[in-house]
Amino acid sequence: MQEVIRKDGRKSNLPNGGKGRPPGHPNKATNEARQAIALFVDSNAHRLTEWLDAVAEGSGDNKPNPAKAFELFQSVVEYHIPKLARQEVVGDEEAPVKFVVEWEK
């Protein structure tokens, strides 16, 4: 095996030693977990509708609870569609930010 001199000056017998995963690249386990959740949600969408309807309308001994059904829906969607980050736009006191919207006919 060929000896390699690393950036920090130390010697290494591993050709890929110290390289690791590039920044921003998801690890394999996280990616596989996200794909599994997406597959589960997609393949159970028709059942999810039935479950949410049962919670919203009530079934058996359970009372109708549309607010809980909506809360459950949001919690499932949160794992399938990422949340958007909130952003605040502020301007200088002397030069406030102005938004101009124009429509063309």
C-alpha positions in Angstrom: 0.0 0.0 0.0 1.2 3.5 -0.8 2.0 5.9 1.9 0.2 9.3 1.6 1.2 12.6 3.2 -1.9 14.4 4.5 -2.5 18.1 4.5 -1.6 18.4 8.2 1.8 16.8 7.4 1.2 13.4 9.0 1.7 10.2 7.1 -1.3 7.9 6.3 -1.6 4.4 4.8 -5.2 5.1 3.9 -5.6 6.7 0.4 -8.9 8.4 1.5 -7.9 9.1 5.0 -9.4 12.3 6.4 -11.5 13.2 3.4 -14.9 12.3 5.0 -18.3 13.4 3.7 -18.4 16.9 2.0 -20.2 19.6 3.8 -24.0 19.7 3.1 -24.0 16.2 1.8 -26.6 14.1 3.9 -25.3 10.9 5.4 -26.6 7.6 4.0 -28.7 6.6 7.0 -30.5 10.0 7.1 -31.2 9.8 3.3 -32.5 6.2 3.6 -34.8 7.2 6.6 -36.3 10.1 4.7 -36.9 7.8 1.7 -38.6 5.2 3.9 -40.9 7.8 5.5 -41.8 9.2 2.1 -42.6 5.7 0.8 -44.7 4.9 3.9 -46.7 8.2 3.6 -47.2 7.8 -0.2 -48.3 4.2 0.1 -50.7 4.9 3.0 -52.2 8.2 1.7 -55.6 6.6 1.1 -55.6 5.1 4.7 -54.4 8.4 6.2 -57.4 10.1 4.8 -59.7 7.5 6.4 -57.8 7.8 9.7 -58.1 11.6 9.7 -61.8 11.5 8.8 -62.4 9.1 11.7 -60.7 11.5 14.1 -62.4 14.6 12.7 -65.9 13.0 12.5 -65.6 10.7 15.5 -65.9 7.0 15.4 -67.0 4.4 18.0 -66.6 5.9 21.5 -64.4 8.8 20.2 -66.0 12.3 19.9 -65.5 14.3 16.8 -62.3 16.4 16.9 -61.5 18.2 13.7 -58.8 20.3 15.4 -57.0 17.1 16.5 -57.3 15.7 12.9 -55.7 18.9 11.5 -52.9 18.7 14.1 -52.2 15.1 13.1 -52.2 16.0 9.5 -49.7 18.8 10.1 -47.4 16.5 12.1 -47.3 13.9 9.2 -46.8 16.5 6.5 -44.0 18.0 8.5 -41.8 14.9 7.9 -42.6 14.7 4.2 -42.4 18.3 3.2 -39.7 20.4 4.9 -40.8 23.6 6.7 -39.9 26.9 5.2 -37.8 29.2 7.3 -39.3 32.4 8.3 -37.5 35.5 7.2 -37.8 39.0 8.5 -37.0 42.0 6.2 -36.1 45.2 8.0 -34.9 48.5 6.6 -32.9 51.3 8.0 -34.9 54.0 9.9 -33.8 56.6 7.4 -34.2 54.4 4.3 -37.0 51.9 4.9 -37.5 49.0 2.6 -40.2 49.6 0.0 -42.0 46.8 -2.0 -43.5 47.8 -5.3 -45.9 45.4 -7.1 -46.9 46.1 -10.6 -49.4 44.2 -12.9 -49.1 44.3 -16.6 -52.2 44.1 -18.8 
